[in-house]
Each structure stands twice: as structure tokens, then as C-alpha cells.
Amino acid sequence: MKAFVTDDARIMTTVCDVSDRINASLMVDDAVAALDGIDILINNAGISGPTAPLEQTDPRVVLDVNLVGTYNLTRQAIL
């Protein structure tokens, strides 16, 4: 993974497993604290799956990031 580098103090980055509810919750809480709330949520985490034959992939991994991750972030942002 390549790190995002900027001199702009208004931009913050974090690494988060959005499929994990606790990780997602902590990330949203950190954003709320740093930004004094959330006005817009751009929920764009997603994967297309591993680069392997379909019969060798675990669909749960893709669903956990793409579906459960979206749910986790949206849920936490509106609480």
C-alpha cells in the first residue's frame, strides 16, 4: 500500500478494515472528533476480489468489504 503524503494539515488519512464494525466505528468517531461532525459520507471502500479463479475465491471476503463495510460506515455516521 502506498502512503498518501501531503503538507495540508486539513487532510487526514487512516487505514481501516471497514468490514470490521469496531474498526469502522473507531474511524468514524475519529473523523467526527477531528472535523467537528460529518456532513458528507463518501462510502467508496470496495474490492473486486482476489485475482484467482472464481471457484478458489471466498465470496464472503468480497461481501464483507463491499456490503458489510458500507453498512458499518453508514450506520456509524448516522448514529
C-alpha positions in Angstrom: 0.0 0.0 0.0 1.4 3.4 -0.9 1.0 6.1 1.7 -0.7 9.4 0.9 1.6 12.3 1.6 0.5 16.0 1.9 1.6 19.2 3.7 -2.1 20.2 4.1 -2.9 19.8 7.8 -6.7 19.8 6.9 -6.3 16.4 5.2 -6.2 13.3 7.4 -5.8 9.7 6.4 -6.3 6.4 8.1 -6.2 2.7 7.4 -9.4 0.8 8.3 -10.9 -2.6 7.8 -14.4 -1.4 7.0 -15.7 -4.9 7.2 -15.0 -4.9 11.0 -17.6 -3.0 12.9 -15.3 -1.9 15.7 -12.6 -0.6 13.2 -15.3 1.3 11.2 -16.8 2.7 14.4 -13.4 4.0 15.6 -12.6 5.5 12.3 -15.9 7.4 12.1 -15.5 8.5 15.7 -12.0 9.8 15.0 -13.3 11.7 11.9 -16.2 13.2 13.9 -13.8 14.4 16.7 -11.3 15.8 14.2 -13.8 17.5 11.9 -16.5 18.5 14.5 -19.0 16.2 12.8 -19.7 14.7 9.4 -21.6 16.5 6.7 -21.0 14.0 3.9 -20.0 10.4 3.8 -18.3 9.1 0.6 -18.6 5.4 1.2 -16.2 4.1 -1.5 -14.2 1.3 0.0 -14.5 -1.8 -2.1 -12.7 -4.7 -3.7 -13.4 -6.8 -6.7 -12.0 -9.9 -5.1 -8.7 -11.7 -5.3 -7.0 -12.4 -8.6 -7.7 -16.2 -8.6 -10.2 -18.4 -10.4 -13.7 -17.9 -9.1 -14.0 -21.3 -7.7 -11.0 -20.6 -5.5 -12.3 -17.4 -4.0 -14.2 -16.8 -0.9 -17.3 -14.6 -1.7 -17.6 -13.8 2.0 -14.5 -11.6 1.8 -15.8 -9.5 -1.1 -19.3 -9.2 0.5 -17.8 -8.3 3.9 -15.9 -5.3 2.4 -18.4 -4.2 -0.2 -21.7 -4.7 1.5 -21.0 -5.0 5.3 -18.4 -2.3 5.1 -20.8 0.1 3.5 -23.4 -0.8 6.1 -20.9 -0.3 9.0 -19.8 3.1 8.0 -23.2 4.4 7.1 -24.7 3.1 10.4 -21.9 4.7 12.5 -22.1 8.0 10.6 -25.8 8.4 11.3 -25.7 7.5 15.0 
